[in-house]
Amino acid sequence: MAADSLSLGITDDGMFVTLFHCRLDIDSGALRYVDAGHGYCAIRRRSGEFVALPARSLPLGMRESEGLDEGTAQLEPGDSLVVYSDGLVETEERSLEPHELTAGLDESMPAAEVVRRLIDTMPPRLPDDVTVVAVRRLPGSPVTAYAAAAHTPSDSEYQGGQ
């Protein structure tokens, strides 16, 4: 993905934007993504293991000539892609590790339930925005099937399906 195609509008005031963008081939489970400084994205394997997506680029606007590195990953049946904001894992004391997010989650849990459980770990008064998106490749289906769910602070309740 070329940086010039994003019309970065780089200024000298030190501003930048983080971004996670992906494309999922629903037939094969092949995931192509760009992580421009976001960093809060992982695949939750059917076994429950969280695997961080390794390819990362600098945030948009850090360097005008900086390109974006595209990474690839594979969602197998039963795997989920989980993308979340820093408000889910960063506290005043420390940052949670991805494996700490898996407590209480099991491999058969629908995407909407994963989102609900992660949001439920948050205190009632949030110090930062919390957004969670989960996309799950359903196992055992004769036709490739996916389910997705998302929650943002503006939602009165999480949205999602299986």
Secondary structure, DSSP 8 states (H G I E B T S, - for coil): --GGGG-----TT---B-EEEEEE-TTT-EEEEEEEB---EEEE-TTS-EEE----B--BTS-TT----EEEEE--TT-EEEEE-GGGTB-SS-B--GGGGGTT--TT--HHHHHHHHHHTS-SS-SS---EEEEEE-TT-SS--EEEEEE-TT-SS-EE--
